[in-house]
Amino acid sequence: MLVVPAETHQSLRQGKKTATHSKSVDDSDEVMKMRDCGKLALALFAFGAFLAAFEEPRVPPKVLAEWKFEREGDLQGWRPNPNIKDVKVANGILSFRTEGDDPILELQAPFEIVASPWQAIEIRLKADRSGTAEFFWSNTTEPPYGGFRPHKRTPFLVVGDGKWRTYRILPFWHPEGKIIRLRFDPFGGANFEVDFIRIVEFEVGDLGLETGWLAIGEATVKKLREGWTVTLNEPDAFLLAPVSVDAEEKPFVSIQMAATAGTHATLFFAAENSHGLHSISFPIVADGKMRTYTLDMLASPDWQGRIIAVGLRPTNALGSKVTLRSVQVEGAPKGRASLRIVAFALDDATPRAGVPTELFAIVRHTGGEPARNLKATLKLPKGIQILTKPQIADQVEFGEEFVELRWKIVARKPVKGVAHLSVTAANASPLTASLRLDIPARKVLAKSEYVPEPKPVRGKYEVGVYYFPGWKTWSQWLPILPFPERKPILGWYREGDPEVADWHIKWAVEHGITFFAYDWYWVQGARMLEHALHDGYMQARYRHLLKFCLLWANHNPPKTSSLEDCIAVTRFWIERYFRLPEYLTVDGKPVVIIFSPHRLTEDLGSEGVRKAFEAMRRECVNHGLKGLYIVACVANSGQAQRAATEGYDAVSAYNWPTLGMAPGEKWSPFDALIDAYKRNWEQIAENSPIPLIVPISGGWDSRPWHGDNAIVRFGRNPENFKRHLQDAKAFLDKFVPQGKALPMALIEAWNEWGEGSYIEPHAEFGFGYLDAVREVFTDAPREHIDLAPVDLGLPLKEVERLPLDKSSWEFEHDAEGWESWMQLADVKVQNGCLVARTMGNDPAFFGPPVRLRASEYRFALIRMRLTKISRPSSPVPRPVEDTGQLFWRTTTLPESEATSVRFKVHIDGQWHEYRLPVHENIRWRGIVTRLRLDPCTQPDVLVEVDAIRLVP
């Protein structure tokens, strides 16, 4: 068997998601440094690079091209850009120093190779700082960028310990056909020495899913009579084999294996027509029993065409032996039924003795054949009575999950104990789950009419928390239901209610938080998600106790930024916010955080950004303010340096969710993130010309948004979060006196429930995260009383729950759960129609939550009228024919381009009914959970939707 041990590293750039495999040829400890450019809409990763401390394969790789620096002064055709300094070739070594955010070594000498999947780039180098480097490659020299494109790149981690290491980068660049262009992009702020760069090709022979595996990384693989035993000796190791499979004919992968440790496994694959090695992670049951895991590969938009490689990391537990019986790519789910208890929890985040509540379980079928004759047995601690029992389905198909396992219970007195759940099926291994229950007495028996007055505490530093205003309706809350540990103590609250805002204010200021940074949206005058700030905070009784500022969440379409728009948004801020006494200032200047500096840079250029900021500050001064304090969200010191040149006053971040991740993993412990954050703080502070507002992570687990393939930082709890806070305070104590940091910290986030970043009181840890903030950042007594509405006899201000079986929407009286978060303004229901005005080229209506069996509906009918709105800025009429698009998501498939149907629409002011054959899309199957309608692809269109129906 060909053995090439490797490690995997992840790197995310703004709007791009790419992972790499890398390990040093030289034996040394691993030092990881990741970079990420802010809040991410996470999807599948394109695997790129491995470098290995490896045993040479039995057939040595063939060298296809090589660049050695043996002649003094000869760069071998590699040309540095101005961000690479002190370039020298001497003693067989190319050495240089990098600065800025985009150093480049571009190969100018001509070369050409035929591209194949099993080729690698090798580079032997050493560096004095860790970071993520990249190779760009292309089959063309056509502009722009001389053939290079953002998707034609392979990042890899460089270990900055000053030791020589050989990195092997596996780009899977085969769709190019040939490679004639190559570019090496090191990272800024480091010294490099390079020995050689070369391209090699491996012989994979007759390896396959049944005949043998290529071991990537240090893994022990032993062949059994039926299958293999696999032991991973490093966390990034996995198995890989060539295959040839039609993706649509065989959209399922069934894995039979028994694991004794670990929480999840990862499947890898490469496609004939797409770059990179893609991955999907999935949970496992590590009980030593042989289980079937069936993956719906259509969940990945990259599962297309012909699949040419499949790989598996069977567990994330280092040193754990796994018995792998088989990996099969099939046209339908195969194997025995397999159940998984997704959740087992109380439905009430603040249970109290004497108050009835519900205990519920969510079960999912992840095996092959349907699970039959399901039974559930619940055992409760003494003192808890079952009031009602659930109805249980007789049979569950693959991919279906249900929440009908609900027991209504009541604790007659305070109880501490453990609830035990057993779930069985006639043709599946039994499952058990346990839940520790702590149901106390009410803390306050007397009723109150409103939120009690807060008792603020604080320390010497300002402590802020980002606030995401995304929780106004049942549709927005529904994806969180399968994660009951996240349920807020306020329940599924009706965001925008002043009483909800006052509870938030009370809890924040009583734990040392001094301001909220509200996510705020503006696209050329169109605004959205203002309810939490305008209707909640600004109408709250206790708002004077908590300051606020804006995070301009400007992840807007290209070419929507301009000098005029920057001045217009500044005038709006002045009129609505900046003069309020609660608005946060630095040196008397109102603070605004820019989420996506790159959007301004791409639209205006760096000099244009500086001029825009100067105009914005002048506007503030002209209206009697002291100026404007502008903060950039950045990923690293190179971006901080660019921010300084563009006129920002300080830098910070929204989140860096992939920092410190184990190589190639999408699941990684929160503990690894803590140390990586600390290193990134220090590198930015030491190299940035402007100060840092230290960002703090409230965690990351975006499975509600992105399914089992999401990035997950597991193991977060109040104890290690407290250590993260202590690191931040120590950083401030050191760097504030030096002027390299502001006396301020920013936590992401108060309530990013979908991203898994939250410190708001919730079911799993209650006030634990807030208590950690209080203990670290204030001198207030540790002992205090935290009150919830149930303690005062106050009802929860929860959203209205909508029916899940609705398949048609007529909009006679209201929007019936349809909402707009994207590029639509003036959304309303008028004359029996859902009406809106488009503000960009990607407007979208999002439907309410549903649970509809796709096989019962073959068509979607949309009756709609589109009318062009005349504008002085649009003197030339747009074409009357455009494109609409209907998206959907299911219990197993996330919303993507692949789960959609495009259709021609007419922008002519006339009514049209569009009949969409959704059944013709292979991904229209299973249980549909939401629709999304994109009515057209241009701005300045009046949209009137009369009806949306799903029909047989």
Number of C-alpha atoms within 10 A of each C-alpha: 15 20 20 20 27 29 27 28 31 33 27 24 15 18 13 17 19 25 29 30 31 32 32 26 19 14 12 14 10 14 15 23 26 26 22 24 24 21 20 20 14 18 21 21 27 27 29 30 35 34 33 28 22 17 13 13 14 10 11 12 16 12 15 15 13 14 15 16 20 17 13 13 15 15 21 17 13 16 17 20 13 13 17 24 15 9 16 16 20 13 12 16 21 23 20 18 20 24 19 17 18 17 23 23 20 18 18 13 13 9 11 12 14 13 18 19 22 17 24 26 23 22 21 18 23 22 23 16 19 21 23 22 18 22 22 20 24 22 21 14 12 10 9 8 9 11 17 20 13 10 16 17 24 30 30 33 30 30 26 20 16 15 15 20 25 23 28 28 27 28 29 25 28 20 17 19 12 17 19 19 22 21 20 23 20 27 28 25 22 17 21 21 21 21 21 18 19 16 20 19 18 17 15 16 10 11 17 17 20 13 11 20 24 22 24 26 29 23 24 16 22 12 12 11 6 11 19 19 17 24 23 26 18 19 22 26 29 32 24 22 22 23 19 14 20 18 21 17 14 19 22 21 20 22 24 20 23 23 25 17 19 17 16 20 23 22 21 21 24 26 27 21 17 21 23 30 26 24 24 23 25 21 18 23 21 19 13 14 13 19 26 26 28 29 24 21 22 21 26 20 16 24 24 20 15 18 23 18 21 27 25 22 23 29 30 24 22 16 16 17 21 23 24 22 19 15 20 18 25 17 14 17 27 21 18 20 26 25 27 21 18 17 19 23 24 25 21 20 23 24 24 23 19 17 15 16 20 18 20 20 23 20 22 20 24 28 27 22 19 23 24 17 15 17 15 17 10 16 13 17 15 13 14 20 15 16 12 11 14 13 12 15 14 11 12 21 18 24 21 16 21 15 15 15 18 20 21 17 20 21 22 17 15 16 18 14 15 15 19 16 19 15 20 18 21 13 15 22 16 16 18 14 17 15 16 13 16 15 21 16 18 20 14 14 11 9 12 13 8 13 19 14 12 16 11 18 18 19 17 11 18 17 23 26 25 23 24 21 19 19 22 20 21 19 21 18 21 18 17 18 16 21 19 22 20 25 26 22 22 24 18 23 21 23 23 23 20 22 21 22 25 23 21 19 27 24 23 29 22 21 28 28 30 24 24 28 25 23 22 22 21 17 21 18 12 16 17 17 20 16 17 25 23 15 15 21 26 18 17 20 16 21 19 15 16 21 20 27 23 24 25 18 17 20 20 18 14 12 11 15 20 16 17 13 16 17 20 16 17 21 17 12 16 18 12 11 17 24 14 14 11 17 19 23 19 13 10 12 19 24 23 21 26 26 24 23 23 21 20 25 18 14 17 19 14 19 13 17 25 20 16 22 22 15 17 23 21 17 19 21 14 11 14 11 17 17 22 26 19 20 26 29 27 30 26 28 26 22 23 28 22 21 27 19 16 21 20 24 18 23 32 27 28 27 27 28 28 27 26 25 27 22 26 28 26 26 26 22 16 25 19 16 25 22 17 20 26 17 16 19 22 17 16 26 26 15 16 23 19 23 26 32 24 26 24 27 24 26 29 29 23 24 20 19 20 20 20 22 24 24 26 24 23 16 11 16 16 18 12 16 23 20 16 23 22 17 18 24 19 10 17 23 14 13 19 17 11 12 14 22 27 21 20 19 23 24 27 27 27 23 24 23 26 21 25 25 24 26 31 26 27 23 22 17 16 21 19 19 23 23 22 24 23 24 20 20 23 18 13 17 9 11 8 10 8 15 17 21 20 20 18 19 16 14 9 17 16 17 18 13 14 15 11 13 12 15 14 15 21 17 22 15 12 15 20 17 18 19 20 19 15 22 25 27 20 14 17 16 19 17 12 16 23 26 22 22 23 26 22 23 16 17 24 24 21 20 22 23 24 20 17 20 15 20 13 12 18 15 18 20 16 22 17 23 23 22 18 20 14 13 10 6 6 10 8 9 10 14 10 13 12 15 15 20 19 21 22 24 22 25 18 23 27 24 20 14 13 21 22 20 20 14 16 13 21 19 22 14 17 10 16 17 14 17 15 18 15 23 18 11 12 13 22 24 20 20 20 20 24 21 19 20 21 18 27 25 18 17 18 19 24 20 23 25 23 23 18 20 16 20 13 10
